Structures are given as structure tokens and as C-alpha cells.
Amino acid sequence: MGIFVTNNGKSNFTARFGATHYTFEIGKEVEIPEQVAKHIFGYGDNNKEPYFVRLGWMKMNTDLPSAMQKLSQFKFSTQSTPVHVSAPVVERVAAPLPRARGAAKVTRLNRTTDDEE
């Protein structure tokens, strides 16, 4: 089962599991195996400290709040977020009204003035 991770931070993040590098670009969802999510982020483990130390986010216990803040910039989900594609904008114009039967046509009248005669 894959875990979908979205980086909502201010910079791209890269981590390694085995021989594979995983890059989490800002605002992009990345699907990774659950074991990779656990190894990198401590996904599913209540004790995050060993993962924070491995990531370099924590050196002392006093660093825990800032490491938790960094982790909070990542969104984890078991389902992909649907991509919303907006429909093209179509200008709507009212159709012309049909003429009623027997209605008179409006024609342009040519006027003559006394000056033209």
C-alpha cells in the first residue's frame, strides 16, 4: 500500500531509503511505499525522535518542537488527492428571440429635410 506525501514547506526535500533517493518538491504529491514513509518520516510510529535525528532535524531534546514543525509541513494520506481540472470558460449569450407571426418588420426610414430640396 502506498502513502501519498505532499510537501507544503518552503523548499524541496530529498531523503534516501536504500539506494533510492526520494525528492519531495513543494506542492507536489509523491507516492511512496509505506515502509519508505516509516523509514524517512516515522510514519505510523509514535516516537519520531530517531527519525528526526537521522534527518538532522533534531540534535537535542529541546529541538523536538522545531522538528515537529518541519514534519507538520508534510501531508500524509493513503489516498491520492484528486486533481481538479476546471472546465474552459464559455461565454453565454442569450439566443435571439423568435419573431411572432404577423409581427411588423422595422425598416429604416429615409427622411428628407427642407434644406435638401
C-alpha positions in Angstrom: 0.0 0.0 0.0 1.4 3.4 -1.0 1.4 6.6 1.1 0.9 9.9 -0.7 3.2 12.6 0.7 2.8 16.3 -0.2 5.5 18.8 0.8 3.8 22.0 1.9 7.0 23.5 3.1 9.1 26.3 1.6 11.8 24.2 0.0 12.2 20.9 -1.8 13.2 17.9 0.4 15.3 14.9 -0.6 15.8 11.7 1.5 17.1 8.3 0.8 15.9 4.8 1.5 18.2 2.0 0.5 19.8 3.1 -2.8 16.8 5.2 -3.9 16.6 9.0 -3.4 13.1 10.4 -2.9 12.6 14.1 -3.8 9.5 15.9 -2.4 9.0 19.0 -4.4 7.0 21.9 -3.0 3.3 21.3 -3.5 3.6 18.1 -5.4 2.2 14.8 -4.2 4.6 11.8 -4.3 3.5 8.2 -3.8 6.0 6.1 -1.7 5.8 2.6 -0.2 4.6 2.6 3.5 8.0 1.2 4.7 9.8 4.2 3.0 7.4 6.7 4.7 8.1 5.0 8.0 11.9 5.0 7.5 12.1 8.6 6.4 9.3 10.3 8.4 8.5 7.8 11.1 5.1 7.3 9.6 2.9 5.1 11.9 5.4 5.4 14.8 4.5 7.5 17.8 8.2 8.0 18.7 9.5 10.3 16.0 12.8 11.2 17.7 15.0 8.6 16.0 13.8 9.7 12.6 14.3 13.4 13.3 17.9 12.6 14.4 18.5 10.7 11.2 17.1 13.6 9.2 19.3 16.1 11.0 16.2 17.9 12.3 17.0 17.2 15.9 20.2 17.0 18.0 18.9 17.6 21.5 15.5 17.1 23.1 15.0 20.8 23.0 14.9 20.6 19.2 11.8 18.4 19.2 9.3 21.3 18.8 11.1 22.6 15.7 11.5 19.1 14.2 7.7 18.6 14.8 7.1 21.9 13.0 9.1 20.7 10.0 7.2 17.4 9.9 3.9 19.3 10.0 4.8 20.8 6.6 4.2 17.4 5.1 0.8 15.9 4.4 0.4 12.2 4.5 -2.6 10.3 3.0 -3.5 6.8 2.0 -5.4 8.1 -1.0 -4.3 10.4 -3.8 -5.7 13.9 -3.8 -7.8 14.3 -6.9 -6.6 16.9 -9.4 -9.3 19.4 -10.1 -9.3 20.5 -13.7 -11.5 23.4 -14.3 -13.7 23.5 -17.4 -13.0 26.1 -20.1 -14.9 29.3 -19.6 -17.7 29.6 -22.2 -19.3 32.9 -22.7 -23.0 32.5 -22.6 -25.1 34.7 -24.9 -28.8 34.7 -24.9 -30.3 33.3 -28.1 -32.3 35.8 -30.2 -36.0 35.7 -29.6 -38.1 34.3 -32.4 -40.4 36.8 -34.1 -44.0 36.4 -33.6 -46.1 35.6 -36.7 -47.5 38.6 -38.2 -45.2 41.0 -36.4 -44.2 44.0 -38.4 -40.6 44.5 -39.5 -38.9 47.7 -38.5 -37.4 49.4 -41.5 -35.2 52.4 -41.7 -37.0 55.5 -42.9 -35.2 58.0 -45.1 -36.1 61.5 -44.1 -35.8 64.4 -46.2 -35.5 67.9 -44.8 -36.5 71.1 -46.4 -32.8 72.1 -46.8 -32.1 69.2 -49.1 -34.9 70.2 -51.6 
